[in-house]
């Protein structure tokens, strides 16, 4: 038995899960690389090795419940590769202007067809605002109106949309509230899609990082992009929004956050 197998066997035993046992929730390993992969990549390696057919389990739901109750995810978090990733995240700036374009390629340049298949008609990739009985499309429309109303949008105002995605909010604000909109994105696929979709509206889509924004605007909005900024860049991000905003302007930022870091 390898060291990696020893370690993983002992970890799983804390949840009363055995390797190649005869109970429905025991794991059946088909590829010995499974052990080192899980120790190197934690829960991600655990899931990906399952997708690759390296192991299976008759009662996958029961196995997962046991692992969660035993807190195995937290124990994986302190493996050496994860500690190194944590130190890198804390000590280095992982969201520089150059690296941000890599994020755009990896995260958003997958396929516009893929995103169209799962998003609402306005291509919103951020939290919706649901009322009872809403479908996704209605909830996203409610969210768009909620944003536009709190920004007090009206004709003749200039709006900057930081991280405009596929242009849904920019297009909606221009068509329903009559303002002039500049949307920026670092994704080439989003840029091409938004340019095509916003044609005929008072919308200009730019392919650029938020740090490269020029000009002044009556309103600035950022929906679901601040999560990509990184805590080392929050000051720069806020200063960019501030210098882009007119004296009597309004800034709205919607993001997802938590009370505790999960890096």
C-alpha positions as CSV (number, residue, x, y, z in Angstrom):
1,X,0.0,0.0,0.0
2,X,1.4,3.4,-1.0
3,X,1.8,6.4,1.3
4,X,-1.0,8.2,-0.6
5,X,-3.3,5.2,-0.3
6,X,-2.5,5.0,3.5
7,X,-3.3,8.7,4.0
8,X,-6.6,8.6,2.0
9,X,-7.7,5.3,3.6
10,X,-7.3,6.8,7.1
11,X,-9.1,10.0,6.1
12,X,-12.1,8.1,4.6
13,X,-12.2,5.9,7.7
14,X,-13.2,8.9,9.7
15,X,-16.5,8.9,7.7
16,X,-16.7,5.1,7.9
17,X,-16.0,4.8,4.2
18,X,-13.7,1.9,3.1
19,X,-11.6,1.4,-0.1
20,X,-12.9,-1.5,-2.0
21,X,-15.3,-2.5,0.8
22,X,-18.5,-4.4,0.4
23,X,-21.0,-1.8,1.7
24,X,-23.0,0.3,-0.8
25,X,-21.2,3.5,0.3
26,X,-17.7,2.1,0.1
27,X,-15.5,3.3,-2.8
28,X,-14.4,0.9,-5.5
29,X,-11.0,2.1,-6.9
30,X,-10.2,1.1,-10.6
31,X,-7.1,3.2,-11.1
32,X,-4.3,3.5,-8.5
33,X,-3.5,7.0,-9.6
34,X,-6.7,8.0,-7.8
35,X,-4.9,8.2,-4.4
36,X,-2.2,10.6,-5.4
37,X,-4.6,12.7,-7.5
38,X,-6.9,13.2,-4.6
39,X,-4.1,14.2,-2.2
40,X,-2.7,16.6,-4.8
41,X,-6.0,18.3,-5.8
42,X,-8.3,17.6,-2.9
43,X,-12.1,17.6,-3.6
44,X,-11.5,18.7,-7.2
45,X,-9.3,15.7,-7.8
46,X,-11.9,13.5,-6.1
47,X,-14.7,14.7,-8.4
48,X,-12.6,14.7,-11.6
49,X,-11.2,11.2,-11.0
50,X,-14.8,10.0,-10.6
51,X,-15.7,11.5,-14.0
52,X,-12.6,9.8,-15.5
53,X,-13.8,6.4,-14.2
54,X,-11.0,5.9,-11.7
55,X,-13.5,5.0,-9.0
56,X,-17.2,4.4,-8.4
57,X,-19.6,3.8,-5.6
58,X,-23.0,2.1,-5.6
59,X,-24.6,4.6,-3.1
60,X,-22.9,7.8,-4.1
61,X,-25.4,9.9,-2.2
62,X,-24.8,8.1,1.1
63,X,-21.0,8.2,0.6
64,X,-21.2,12.0,0.0
65,X,-23.4,12.5,3.1
66,X,-20.9,10.6,5.3
67,X,-18.0,12.6,3.9
68,X,-19.8,15.9,4.5
69,X,-20.9,15.0,8.1
70,X,-17.3,14.0,8.9
71,X,-15.9,17.3,7.6
72,X,-13.5,15.6,5.2
73,X,-13.4,18.7,2.9
74,X,-11.8,20.7,5.7
75,X,-9.2,18.1,6.2
76,X,-8.3,18.1,2.5
77,X,-7.9,21.9,2.7
78,X,-4.7,21.6,4.7
79,X,-2.8,19.4,2.3
80,X,0.5,20.9,1.1
81,X,-0.7,22.0,-2.4
82,X,-3.7,23.8,-1.0
83,X,-1.5,25.6,1.6
84,X,0.8,26.7,-1.2
85,X,-2.2,28.0,-3.2
86,X,-3.4,29.9,-0.2
87,X,0.0,31.5,0.4
88,X,0.2,32.4,-3.3
89,X,-3.3,34.0,-3.2
90,X,-2.4,36.1,-0.1
91,X,1.2,37.1,-1.1
92,X,0.8,37.6,-4.8
93,X,-1.6,39.7,-6.9
94,X,-3.5,37.0,-8.9
95,X,-5.7,39.6,-10.7
96,X,-3.2,41.8,-12.5
97,X,-4.3,43.5,-15.8
98,X,-2.4,40.9,-17.8
99,X,-3.8,37.9,-15.8
100,X,-7.3,39.3,-16.0
101,X,-7.3,38.5,-19.7
102,X,-6.5,34.9,-19.0
103,X,-9.5,34.8,-16.7
104,X,-11.6,36.1,-19.5
105,X,-10.4,33.4,-21.8
106,X,-10.7,30.5,-19.4
107,X,-14.0,31.5,-17.7
108,X,-16.0,33.2,-20.4
109,X,-14.6,32.3,-23.8
110,X,-16.0,28.8,-23.7
111,X,-18.9,29.1,-26.1
112,X,-21.7,31.6,-26.5
113,X,-23.9,28.8,-27.5
114,X,-23.2,27.1,-24.2
115,X,-24.2,30.1,-22.1
116,X,-27.3,30.8,-24.3
117,X,-28.5,27.3,-23.5
118,X,-28.6,27.9,-19.7
119,X,-29.1,31.7,-19.3
120,X,-32.3,33.8,-19.7
121,X,-33.1,35.7,-22.9
122,X,-31.2,38.8,-21.7
123,X,-28.0,36.7,-21.0
124,X,-27.7,37.5,-17.4
125,X,-25.0,35.6,-15.6
126,X,-25.5,37.2,-12.2
127,X,-28.1,36.8,-9.4
128,X,-31.7,37.3,-10.3
129,X,-34.5,38.9,-8.2
130,X,-37.2,36.4,-7.8
131,X,-40.8,36.9,-6.7
132,X,-43.2,33.9,-6.0
133,X,-43.8,32.0,-9.2
134,X,-41.2,33.7,-11.3
135,X,-39.4,31.9,-14.0
136,X,-35.7,32.8,-14.6
137,X,-36.5,35.2,-17.4
138,X,-39.0,37.2,-15.3
139,X,-36.7,37.3,-12.3
140,X,-33.8,38.6,-14.4
141,X,-36.0,41.3,-15.9
142,X,-37.0,42.3,-12.3
143,X,-33.3,42.5,-11.4
144,X,-32.6,44.7,-14.5
145,X,-35.4,47.1,-13.6
146,X,-34.3,47.1,-9.9
147,X,-30.8,48.2,-10.9
148,X,-32.0,50.8,-13.4
149,X,-34.4,52.3,-10.9
150,X,-31.8,52.6,-8.2
151,X,-29.4,54.3,-10.5
152,X,-32.3,56.7,-11.4
153,X,-31.6,56.3,-15.1
154,X,-33.2,58.6,-17.5
155,X,-32.6,59.8,-21.1
156,X,-29.4,61.8,-21.8
157,X,-27.5,60.2,-18.9
158,X,-24.2,58.4,-19.7
159,X,-23.8,54.9,-18.1
160,X,-20.6,52.9,-17.7
161,X,-21.2,49.2,-17.3
162,X,-18.0,47.6,-15.9
163,X,-18.0,43.9,-16.8
164,X,-20.9,44.1,-19.2
165,X,-20.9,40.5,-20.1
166,X,-23.0,39.8,-23.2
167,X,-24.5,43.3,-23.1
168,X,-27.8,42.5,-21.6
169,X,-27.9,45.3,-19.0
170,X,-26.4,47.8,-21.4
171,X,-28.9,47.0,-24.1
172,X,-31.8,47.1,-21.6
173,X,-30.8,50.4,-20.1
174,X,-30.4,52.0,-23.5
175,X,-33.7,50.7,-24.9
176,X,-35.9,51.1,-21.8
177,X,-34.4,54.1,-20.0
178,X,-33.0,56.0,-22.9
179,X,-29.4,56.5,-21.7
180,X,-26.1,56.3,-23.5
181,X,-24.1,53.2,-22.4
182,X,-20.5,52.2,-22.6
183,X,-19.9,48.5,-21.6
184,X,-16.5,47.0,-21.1
185,X,-15.5,43.3,-21.0
186,X,-12.2,41.4,-21.1
187,X,-13.8,38.4,-22.9
188,X,-13.4,38.4,-26.7
189,X,-16.4,36.1,-27.1
190,X,-18.6,38.4,-25.0
191,X,-17.3,41.4,-26.9
192,X,-18.3,40.0,-30.2
193,X,-21.7,38.8,-29.0
194,X,-22.5,42.1,-27.3
195,X,-21.4,44.2,-30.2
196,X,-23.7,42.3,-32.5
197,X,-26.6,42.1,-30.0
198,X,-26.5,45.8,-29.1
199,X,-26.4,47.0,-32.7
200,X,-29.1,49.7,-33.2
201,X,-29.0,50.7,-29.5
202,X,-27.2,53.6,-28.0
203,X,-24.5,51.3,-26.7
204,X,-20.7,51.1,-27.3
205,X,-19.0,47.9,-26.3
206,X,-15.2,48.0,-25.6
207,X,-12.7,45.2,-25.1
208,X,-10.7,46.4,-22.2
209,X,-9.8,45.9,-18.5
210,X,-11.6,48.1,-15.9
211,X,-8.2,49.8,-15.1
212,X,-8.1,51.2,-18.7
213,X,-11.4,53.1,-18.5
214,X,-11.3,56.7,-19.7
215,X,-13.9,59.4,-19.6
216,X,-16.6,60.6,-17.1
217,X,-20.1,59.1,-16.6
218,X,-23.3,60.1,-14.8
219,X,-23.7,56.6,-13.6
220,X,-21.4,53.6,-13.1
221,X,-22.7,50.0,-12.6
222,X,-20.8,46.8,-11.9
223,X,-22.9,43.6,-11.7
224,X,-21.2,40.3,-10.8
225,X,-17.7,41.4,-11.8
226,X,-16.2,42.5,-8.5
227,X,-15.7,38.9,-7.6
228,X,-12.9,38.8,-10.2
229,X,-11.1,41.9,-8.9
230,X,-9.2,40.3,-6.0
231,X,-8.7,41.9,-2.6
232,X,-5.3,43.4,-3.6
233,X,-7.1,45.4,-6.3
234,X,-10.1,46.7,-4.4
235,X,-8.6,50.1,-3.9
236,X,-7.7,50.5,-7.5
237,X,-11.2,49.2,-8.5
238,X,-12.9,51.8,-6.3
239,X,-10.7,54.6,-7.4
240,X,-11.4,53.7,-11.0
241,X,-15.1,53.9,-10.4
242,X,-14.7,57.2,-8.5
243,X,-12.6,58.9,-11.2
244,X,-15.1,57.7,-13.8
245,X,-18.0,59.2,-12.0
246,X,-19.4,62.7,-12.4
247,X,-19.6,64.8,-9.2
248,X,-23.3,64.2,-8.7
249,X,-23.1,60.6,-10.1
250,X,-24.3,57.3,-8.7
251,X,-22.4,54.0,-8.5
252,X,-24.1,50.6,-8.0
253,X,-22.1,47.4,-7.4
254,X,-23.7,44.0,-7.1
255,X,-21.5,41.1,-6.0
256,X,-21.4,37.9,-4.1
257,X,-19.6,37.8,-0.8
258,X,-19.3,35.8,2.4
259,X,-18.4,36.3,6.1
260,X,-15.4,33.9,5.8
261,X,-12.7,33.4,3.2
262,X,-13.0,30.1,1.3
263,X,-9.7,30.4,-0.6
